Amino acid sequence: MAQSLVTNLPPDEQRALLRGMLTIRRFEERASADYRAGRIYGVVHCYIGEEAVAVGVCSALARTDRIISTHRGHGHCIAKGADLSRMMAELYGRETGYCKGKGGSMHIADFAIGMLGANGIVAGGLSIITGAGLAAQMEGQGGVATAFFGDGAANAGPFHECLNIAATWKLPVIYVCENNLWAANTAAAATHALADIAARAAGYGIPGVIVDGNDVVAVRQAASRAVERARRGEGPSLIECKTYRWRGHTERPGQPDRRDAAEIAAWQATDPIARLERQLRTAGELDDSGVAAIEHEVADAIAAAVAFAEASPFPPPAAASEDVFAA
């Protein structure tokens, strides 16, 4: 795939994109290590390798714009501006976490930044974000709603139902498919009649765009066009980001991974972080000291988040039935 034109963005914005992707990468690496060490409970789905999608899309959104995430949602939360300490505390099951330690990895939400939540149900967020798009339309303030979902969710009923109603009502919604080629351990090639999910947009009369999901600037450019279209009242768009997760479906030790090692290695060679760093170095906008400064800043932020989580108390047993709406 062709490289994007990084000169379309000021150097400081390019470095901000790099910092955002690196923050996600380091957060996920620490979450994986701590999960395997028994310090994080439940289950963890790592976003490593897909960072350009979350950062590219969210950098085109305003703080008040709303997003919905998936079971693999840490990257979206971070890119939208979620607090790392509260996120880590939630993973650690502490009461200072976003859900007071009761939701865990798949249920982080922060309405103050437009993060309506991660969702452990495949395609479960599509209906929610379509409703958020209707709300934005009724509010009349130019707000946009964005859904992140995987290739597996594109085969679920809500995908088609939501695109249809959003197109019919011209809702300001951006549907971002993170096509990482695998739904858990099922290859997309075995379940999709067409290789390109974006082609389905034609059935609803809306734009369907395919973008290199490992090129953060290309993702940002595609998202910016879709955002501008939505704010003009011209309706939804479908963006398919071709990307790849480096890790297995979850971080659970011993979980089977049917992917070929050569396939994984080929995608790792297109690392979105290393790619942007090379482009910035070539353009003379980044050097060794600049990279070290960003790495140090990110490392400090992750260390502070872990320290906050470790120092926070577990929720008391008496609070087990609080904030529970159904049982």
Secondary structure by P-SEA (a helix, b strand, c coil): ccccccccccaaaaaaaaaaaaaaaaaaaaaaaaaaacccccbbbbcccaaaaaaaaaaaccccbbbbbccccaaaaaaacccaaaaaaaaaccccccccccccccbbbbccccccccccccccaaaaaaaaaaaaaaaccbbbbbbbbcccccccaaaaaaaaaaaaaccbbbbbbbcccccccccccccccccccccccccccbbbbbcccccaaaaaaaaaaaaaaaaaccbbbbbbbbccccccccccccccccccaaaaaaaaaacaaaaaaaaaaaaccccaaaaaaaaaaaaaaaaaaaaaaaacccccccccccccccc
